[in-house]
Amino acid sequence: MAAAAAAPGLVFWRRLLGLLPGRPGLAALLGRLSDRLGRNRDRRRRRPPWLLLTPLLSPAVPHVTSPPCCLCPEGVHRFQWIRNLVPEFGVSSSHVRVLSSPAEFFELMKGQIKVAKRRVVMASLYLGTGPLEQELVDCLESALEKSLQAKFPSDLRVSILLDFTRGSRGRKNSRTMLLPLLQRFPEQVRVSLFHTPNLRGLLRLLIPERFNETIGLQHIKVYLFDNSVILSGANLSDSYFTNRQDRYVFLQDCPEIADFFTELVDAVGDVSLQLRGDDTVQVVEGMVHPYKGDRAAYCKAANKRVMDVINSARTRQQMLHAQTFHSNSLLTQEDAAAAGDRRPAPDTWIYPLIQMKPFEIQIDEIVTETLLTEAERGAKVYLTTGYFNLTQAYMDLVLGTRAEYQILLASPEVNGFFGAKGVAGAIPAAYVHIERQFYSEVCSLGQQERVQLQEYWRRGWTFHAKGQFTGTWRPRSPL
């Protein structure tokens, strides 16, 4: 019965593929979905009863080399091992603000640009071309103009990192939106366009616009203004400013975090193509070209550039942690205030996870798999995603551990592809099919009470939020 039920779905996908002459990118995407559905069906048939041993078979948690810290807030010890992979930043929760709406996100960005004195750093997949995006560009132009006309001119610098293929789509695109800034403020504005090293040669020549974006993208979303940072999944596009629900965390006056993300965006910018005022691009002097040069040499150089930033920041933060919590001359808050340091003591810990697989940087993957592996009985894990497409490793961990899972995903109606013309309009149905296959497996294992799926729906909105939260039923301090 299971095989008979799955067969129509696969036939459906193959028929869709037959409708795609001249659209190899989307055909490849749907082909991978079709193959994945077949593999999942086969895995479900032969899934062994010892699946519950999955956590024991998963990679070990990275060894914690730092000594336990009795001065850190209770509960932080579970996550201290992450500081062996990335820098650990301690901040006060009073400096952390979670935004609730796209409009709040948009207004905050414009307000922060207007008051920025030293730096504006923006990393996104792309910048849209509508009136709201133009309003954002106008804010940048006004801030730069103001910095030049001030009685004491500021050293304001603007650095923007986007994806090359997505940012070059169409005649009017991210590049054309930003050219006036480059032409008017060439010494203050930098626009970097990341080009995946996987799109090269004949592949780059044959795959048409839009579909070439399926090969690889720059997907960092960080918006930084002087010492304040917005971490988000939102792109710089009108729907993300109006009716596309995402997540946004505003870290106010956090100089160490702002410095780190400035250095990270600079590093990725250095291995990207640089946009010039005449709409041409060039590589940074001495850097291997991402698609014309040797791929292995480029990836090796990019890995070193990015990992140098991560490792140097990690070392700095470990030293700062030792001085703050392990020094024999530890200052009280009153002493610190008297010395001029008025920042409250840290009670929130931030670990920026980086994933750049072409450069063999898979920190996010390691940490996520470890967190899922360590989710013990009594823990509750919340996962949210706009597109339900968990890797097989993640699905096995969800099904093989004893934690309770609450998974929130987009309903078909709030998927960004819903109602799209042509075959793209079938993509929401593909995710629904994957979701149903996964939930059927949950039910076949009798775990529907432990693993629950919910769909986000809101009239006139789309859903793009992604994240994970792990908690326990036992009372403990919030992290």
C-alpha positions as CSV (number, residue, x, y, z in Angstrom):
1,M,0.0,0.0,0.0
2,A,2.8,2.4,0.8
3,A,4.5,1.9,-2.5
4,A,1.2,2.3,-4.4
5,A,0.4,5.5,-2.6
6,A,3.9,7.0,-3.3
7,A,3.9,6.1,-7.0
8,P,1.4,8.8,-8.2
9,G,3.4,11.4,-6.5
10,L,6.6,10.4,-8.3
11,V,4.7,10.2,-11.6
12,F,3.4,13.7,-10.9
13,W,6.9,15.0,-10.5
14,R,8.2,13.4,-13.6
15,R,5.3,14.9,-15.6
16,L,6.3,18.3,-14.2
17,L,9.8,17.8,-15.3
18,G,8.6,17.0,-18.8
19,L,7.0,20.5,-19.0
20,L,10.4,22.3,-18.4
21,P,12.2,22.5,-21.7
22,G,14.8,25.3,-21.5
23,R,14.4,25.5,-17.7
24,P,17.2,23.3,-16.4
25,G,17.6,25.1,-13.1
26,L,14.0,24.5,-11.9
27,A,14.0,21.1,-13.5
28,A,17.1,20.2,-11.4
29,L,15.3,21.5,-8.3
30,L,12.2,19.5,-8.9
31,G,14.3,16.5,-10.0
32,R,16.1,16.6,-6.6
33,L,12.8,16.8,-4.8
34,S,11.5,13.8,-6.8
35,D,14.6,11.8,-6.1
36,R,14.5,12.7,-2.4
37,L,10.9,11.5,-2.1
38,G,11.9,8.2,-3.6
39,R,14.8,7.9,-1.3
40,N,12.7,8.8,1.7
41,R,10.2,6.1,0.7
42,D,12.9,3.5,0.5
43,R,14.4,4.5,3.8
44,R,11.0,4.3,5.5
45,R,10.5,0.8,4.2
46,R,13.8,-0.4,5.7
47,R,14.1,1.9,8.7
48,P,15.5,-0.4,11.4
49,P,14.0,-0.8,14.9
50,W,17.2,0.4,16.4
51,L,16.6,3.9,15.1
52,L,16.4,5.1,18.7
53,L,20.2,4.5,18.9
54,T,20.7,7.4,16.5
55,P,22.1,9.8,19.2
56,L,24.7,7.2,20.1
57,L,25.8,6.9,16.5
58,S,26.0,10.6,15.8
59,P,29.3,12.6,16.0
60,A,30.5,13.2,19.5
61,V,30.0,16.7,21.0
62,P,33.2,18.7,20.6
63,H,35.3,18.4,23.7
64,V,35.0,21.3,26.1
65,T,38.5,22.6,26.9
66,S,37.5,25.6,29.0
67,P,37.1,25.0,32.7
68,P,33.6,25.2,34.2
69,C,32.8,28.8,35.1
70,C,31.0,29.1,38.5
71,L,30.6,32.9,37.9
72,C,28.6,32.5,34.6
73,P,24.8,32.5,34.8
74,E,23.2,29.2,35.7
75,G,22.5,27.0,32.7
76,V,25.2,28.3,30.4
77,H,27.3,25.2,30.9
78,R,25.3,23.2,28.4
79,F,26.4,25.5,25.6
80,Q,30.0,26.4,26.6
81,W,31.4,23.8,24.2
82,I,30.3,26.1,21.3
83,R,33.0,28.6,22.2
84,N,35.5,26.0,20.9
85,L,34.1,26.6,17.4
86,V,33.0,30.3,17.3
87,P,33.4,33.4,19.5
88,E,31.2,33.7,22.5
89,F,29.7,37.1,23.2
90,G,28.2,37.9,26.6
91,V,25.7,40.8,26.6
92,S,23.0,42.0,29.0
93,S,19.4,41.1,28.1
94,S,18.6,44.8,28.5
95,H,20.5,45.3,25.2
96,V,18.5,42.6,23.3
97,R,15.2,43.5,21.7
98,V,13.1,41.1,19.6
99,L,11.1,42.9,16.9
100,S,7.7,41.6,16.0
101,S,6.8,42.9,12.5
102,P,8.3,43.7,9.1
103,A,7.2,47.4,9.5
104,E,9.1,47.7,12.8
105,F,12.2,46.1,11.1
106,F,12.0,48.6,8.2
107,E,11.5,51.7,10.4
108,L,14.3,50.7,12.8
109,M,16.7,50.3,9.9
110,K,15.9,53.7,8.5
111,G,16.2,55.3,11.9
112,Q,19.6,53.6,12.6
113,I,20.9,54.7,9.2
114,K,20.0,58.3,9.9
115,V,22.0,58.4,13.2
116,A,25.0,56.3,12.1
117,K,28.2,58.1,12.4
118,R,30.9,55.6,11.7
119,R,29.7,52.5,9.8
120,V,26.7,50.9,8.1
121,V,27.2,47.3,7.1
122,M,24.4,45.4,5.4
123,A,24.6,41.8,4.2
124,S,21.6,40.3,2.4
125,L,20.7,38.0,-0.5
126,Y,19.6,41.0,-2.5
127,L,18.2,44.5,-2.5
128,G,14.8,44.9,-4.2
129,T,13.9,47.6,-6.7
130,G,10.6,49.1,-5.5
131,P,9.8,52.4,-3.8
132,L,10.5,51.1,-0.2
133,E,13.9,49.8,-1.2
134,Q,14.6,53.2,-2.9
135,E,13.6,54.9,0.3
136,L,16.3,52.8,2.1
137,V,18.9,53.8,-0.5
138,D,17.8,57.4,-0.1
139,C,18.4,57.1,3.6
140,L,21.9,55.9,2.9
141,E,22.5,58.8,0.5
142,S,21.3,61.3,3.0
143,A,23.5,59.9,5.8
144,L,26.6,60.0,3.5
145,E,25.7,63.5,2.4
146,K,25.3,64.6,5.9
147,S,28.6,63.1,6.9
148,L,30.3,65.2,4.2
149,Q,28.6,68.5,5.1
150,A,29.0,68.3,8.8
151,K,31.1,70.9,10.6
152,F,33.4,68.1,11.7
153,P,33.0,65.5,8.9
154,S,32.5,62.0,10.1
155,D,34.2,58.9,8.9
156,L,31.0,57.2,7.8
157,R,31.6,54.1,5.7
158,V,28.9,51.9,4.0
159,S,29.6,48.3,3.1
160,I,27.0,46.2,1.4
161,L,27.3,42.5,0.6
162,L,24.8,40.8,-1.7
163,D,24.7,37.7,-3.9
164,F,25.9,38.2,-7.5
165,T,23.4,36.1,-9.3
166,R,20.3,37.3,-7.4
167,G,21.6,40.9,-7.3
168,S,22.1,40.9,-11.1
169,R,18.7,39.6,-12.1
170,G,16.9,41.7,-14.7
171,R,17.7,45.1,-16.2
172,K,16.7,46.9,-13.0
173,N,18.3,45.1,-10.1
174,S,20.3,45.4,-6.9
175,R,23.3,46.7,-8.7
176,T,21.5,49.5,-10.6
177,M,19.9,50.5,-7.3
178,L,23.3,51.0,-5.7
179,L,25.3,52.5,-8.6
180,P,24.3,56.1,-7.7
181,L,25.9,55.7,-4.2
182,L,29.1,54.2,-5.7
183,Q,29.3,57.0,-8.3
184,R,28.7,59.8,-5.8
185,F,30.6,58.4,-2.8
186,P,33.3,56.2,-4.3
187,E,35.6,56.5,-1.2
188,Q,32.9,55.7,1.3
189,V,30.8,53.0,-0.3
190,R,31.7,49.4,-1.0
191,V,29.4,46.9,-2.7
192,S,30.5,43.3,-2.8
193,L,28.8,40.6,-4.9
194,F,29.4,37.1,-3.8
195,H,29.7,34.6,-6.7
196,T,29.6,30.9,-5.8
197,P,32.6,28.9,-7.1
198,N,30.2,26.1,-8.0
199,L,28.7,28.1,-10.9
200,R,31.5,28.1,-13.6
201,G,32.4,26.9,-17.0
202,L,29.7,25.5,-19.2
203,L,27.3,25.4,-16.3
204,R,27.5,29.2,-15.9
205,L,27.0,29.7,-19.7
206,L,24.0,27.3,-20.1
207,I,21.9,27.9,-17.0
208,P,19.6,30.9,-17.6
209,E,19.0,33.8,-15.2
210,R,16.9,33.0,-12.1
211,F,17.7,29.3,-12.4
212,N,21.4,29.8,-11.9
213,E,20.5,30.9,-8.3
214,T,19.8,27.2,-7.5
215,I,23.5,26.4,-7.7
216,G,24.6,28.5,-4.6
217,L,23.9,31.8,-2.9
218,Q,25.2,34.3,-0.4
219,H,22.6,34.1,2.4
220,I,24.0,36.1,5.4
221,K,21.4,38.5,6.8
222,V,22.9,41.1,9.1
223,Y,22.3,44.8,9.4
224,L,24.8,46.9,11.4
225,F,24.8,50.5,12.4
226,D,27.8,51.7,14.4
227,N,27.7,49.4,17.4
228,S,24.2,48.1,17.0
229,V,23.2,45.0,15.0
230,I,20.0,43.5,13.6
231,L,20.3,39.7,13.1
232,S,17.5,38.5,10.8
233,G,16.5,36.2,8.0
234,A,14.8,39.0,6.1
235,N,16.1,40.3,2.8
236,L,16.1,43.9,1.7
237,S,12.9,43.7,-0.3
238,D,9.4,45.3,0.0
239,S,7.6,42.2,1.2
240,Y,10.1,41.8,4.0
241,F,9.2,45.4,5.0
242,T,5.4,44.9,4.9
243,N,3.7,41.4,5.0
244,R,6.4,38.7,5.1
245,Q,6.8,37.5,8.7
246,D,10.4,36.8,9.6
247,R,12.5,37.0,12.8
248,Y,14.6,40.0,13.9
249,V,16.8,40.4,16.9
250,F,18.1,43.9,17.7
251,L,21.4,44.0,19.7
252,Q,21.8,47.6,20.8
253,D,25.2,49.0,21.8
254,C,27.2,45.7,21.5
255,P,30.5,46.8,20.1
256,E,32.3,43.4,20.2
257,I,29.5,41.8,18.2
258,A,29.4,44.7,15.8
259,D,33.1,44.5,15.3
260,F,32.9,40.7,14.6
261,F,30.2,41.0,12.0
262,T,32.0,43.9,10.3
263,E,35.1,41.8,10.0
264,L,33.0,38.8,8.8
265,V,31.3,40.8,6.1
266,D,34.6,42.4,5.1
267,A,36.1,38.9,4.8
268,V,33.3,37.6,2.6
269,G,33.5,40.8,0.7
270,D,37.2,40.3,0.0
271,V,36.5,37.0,-1.7
272,S,33.6,38.5,-3.6
273,L,33.4,40.6,-6.8
274,Q,33.6,44.3,-6.3
275,L,30.9,46.5,-8.0
276,R,32.3,49.6,-9.7
277,G,30.6,52.8,-10.7
278,D,30.3,51.8,-14.4
279,D,28.4,48.5,-13.4
280,T,31.4,46.3,-14.0
281,V,32.9,44.0,-11.4
282,Q,36.5,43.1,-10.4
283,V,38.2,41.0,-7.9
284,V,40.2,42.3,-4.9
285,E,43.8,42.6,-5.8
286,G,45.7,39.3,-5.1
287,M,42.5,37.3,-4.8
288,V,41.7,34.2,-6.9
289,H,38.7,34.8,-9.2
290,P,35.6,32.9,-7.9
291,Y,34.6,31.3,-11.3
292,K,37.5,32.0,-13.7
293,G,40.3,31.0,-11.4
294,D,41.2,27.6,-10.0
295,R,38.3,26.4,-7.8
296,A,40.4,24.6,-5.2
297,A,42.8,27.6,-4.8
298,Y,39.8,30.0,-4.5
299,C,38.0,27.9,-1.9
300,K,41.3,27.5,0.1
301,A,41.9,31.2,0.1
302,A,38.3,32.0,1.1
303,N,38.4,29.4,3.9
304,K,41.5,31.0,5.3
305,R,40.1,34.6,5.1
306,V,36.9,33.7,6.8
307,M,38.3,31.3,9.4
308,D,41.0,33.9,10.4
309,V,38.2,36.2,11.4
310,I,36.3,33.5,13.3
311,N,39.4,32.3,15.1
312,S,40.9,35.7,16.0
313,A,37.5,36.8,17.4
314,R,37.2,33.5,19.3
315,T,40.6,34.1,20.9
316,R,39.8,37.7,21.8
317,Q,36.5,36.6,23.4
318,Q,38.1,33.8,25.4
319,M,40.6,36.2,26.8
320,L,37.9,38.7,27.6
321,H,35.9,36.0,29.3
322,A,38.9,35.0,31.4
323,Q,39.5,38.6,32.5
324,T,35.8,39.2,33.3
325,F,35.0,36.0,35.2
326,H,38.3,34.4,36.3
327,S,40.5,37.4,37.3
328,N,41.6,37.6,40.9
329,S,40.8,41.3,40.8
330,L,37.3,40.9,39.6
331,L,35.5,44.3,39.9
332,T,32.0,44.6,41.3
333,Q,29.4,46.4,39.3
334,E,29.8,49.4,41.5
335,D,33.6,49.4,40.9
336,A,33.1,49.0,37.1
337,A,30.6,51.9,37.0
338,A,33.1,54.1,39.0
339,A,35.8,53.2,36.5
340,G,33.6,54.4,33.6
341,D,32.2,51.0,32.4
342,R,28.5,51.4,32.8
343,R,27.4,48.3,30.8
344,P,25.4,45.9,32.9
345,A,26.8,42.4,33.6
346,P,26.2,39.8,30.9
347,D,23.3,37.4,31.3
348,T,22.8,36.4,27.6
349,W,25.3,34.5,25.5
350,I,25.5,34.8,21.7
351,Y,27.3,32.4,19.4
352,P,27.3,33.4,15.7
353,L,27.2,30.2,13.7
354,I,28.7,30.2,10.2
355,Q,27.9,27.9,7.3
356,M,29.8,28.1,4.0
357,K,30.0,24.6,2.6
358,P,31.9,25.4,-0.6
359,F,34.7,26.6,1.7
360,E,34.4,23.6,4.0
361,I,33.0,25.7,6.8
362,Q,30.1,23.8,8.4
363,I,29.9,25.1,11.9
364,D,26.2,25.7,11.9
365,E,25.6,22.1,10.8
366,I,27.9,20.7,13.5
367,V,26.2,22.7,16.2
368,T,22.6,22.0,15.0
369,E,23.3,18.2,14.9
370,T,24.9,18.3,18.3
371,L,22.0,20.2,19.8
372,L,19.5,17.8,18.3
373,T,21.6,14.8,19.4
374,E,21.8,16.1,23.0
375,A,18.1,16.8,23.3
376,E,17.2,14.5,26.2
377,R,13.9,13.3,27.6
378,G,12.1,16.2,29.3
379,A,13.5,18.7,26.8
380,K,11.3,20.6,24.4
381,V,12.6,21.7,21.0
382,Y,10.9,24.3,18.9
383,L,11.8,24.4,15.2
384,T,10.5,26.9,12.7
385,T,11.1,27.1,9.0
386,G,9.4,28.7,6.0
387,Y,10.3,25.6,3.8
388,F,10.0,22.1,5.4
389,N,12.9,20.3,3.9
390,L,14.9,18.8,6.7
391,T,18.0,16.8,5.8
392,Q,17.8,13.1,6.4
393,A,20.3,13.4,9.2
394,Y,18.1,16.0,11.0
395,M,14.9,13.9,10.4
396,D,16.7,10.8,11.9
397,L,17.7,12.8,14.9
398,V,14.2,14.2,15.5
399,L,12.7,10.7,15.2
400,G,15.5,9.1,17.2
401,T,15.8,11.3,20.3
402,R,13.4,11.5,23.2
403,A,12.8,15.2,23.4
404,E,9.4,16.7,22.5
405,Y,9.3,18.7,19.2
406,Q,7.0,21.5,18.2
407,I,7.7,22.3,14.5
408,L,6.2,25.4,12.9
409,L,6.2,25.8,9.2
410,A,4.5,27.8,6.4
411,S,1.1,26.6,5.2
412,P,1.0,26.3,1.4
413,E,-1.0,29.6,1.2
414,V,1.8,31.6,2.9
415,N,4.7,30.0,1.0
416,G,6.4,32.6,-1.1
417,F,5.9,30.5,-4.2
418,F,2.1,30.2,-3.7
419,G,0.2,31.4,-6.7
420,A,3.3,31.8,-8.8
421,K,3.0,31.3,-12.6
422,G,4.1,28.1,-14.3
423,V,5.7,25.2,-12.6
424,A,7.1,27.4,-9.7
425,G,3.5,27.5,-8.4
426,A,3.7,23.7,-7.7
427,I,6.6,24.2,-5.2
428,P,4.4,24.7,-2.2
429,A,2.7,21.3,-3.0
430,A,6.2,19.7,-3.1
431,Y,6.9,20.9,0.5
432,V,3.5,19.7,1.6
433,H,4.3,16.3,0.2
434,I,7.6,16.1,2.0
435,E,5.8,17.3,5.2
436,R,3.2,14.6,4.9
437,Q,5.8,11.9,4.3
438,F,7.6,13.0,7.4
439,Y,4.5,13.0,9.5
440,S,3.4,9.6,8.2
441,E,6.7,8.3,9.5
442,V,6.1,10.0,12.8
443,C,2.8,8.3,13.1
444,S,4.1,4.9,12.0
445,L,6.6,5.1,14.9
446,G,3.8,6.1,17.3
447,Q,5.4,9.5,18.1
448,Q,2.7,11.9,17.1
449,E,2.3,13.0,20.7
450,R,6.1,13.8,20.9
451,V,6.6,15.3,17.5
452,Q,3.9,17.9,16.5
453,L,3.7,20.0,13.3
454,Q,1.8,23.2,13.0
455,E,1.3,25.5,9.9
456,Y,1.5,29.2,10.0
457,W,-1.4,31.0,8.2
458,R,-2.3,34.7,8.0
459,R,-4.4,36.2,5.3
460,G,-2.4,38.3,2.9
461,W,1.0,37.4,4.5
462,T,3.9,35.0,3.7
463,F,6.1,33.3,6.3
464,H,10.0,33.2,6.2
465,A,11.0,32.7,9.9
466,K,13.6,30.1,10.7
467,G,15.1,29.1,14.1
468,Q,15.5,26.6,16.9
469,F,15.0,26.9,20.6
470,T,15.7,24.2,23.1
471,G,14.4,24.3,26.6
472,T,13.6,21.9,29.5
473,W,10.7,21.4,31.7
474,R,12.9,21.8,34.8
475,P,13.1,25.4,36.1
476,R,16.3,27.0,35.1
477,S,17.5,30.5,34.2
478,P,16.7,31.7,30.7
479,L,19.6,31.7,28.2
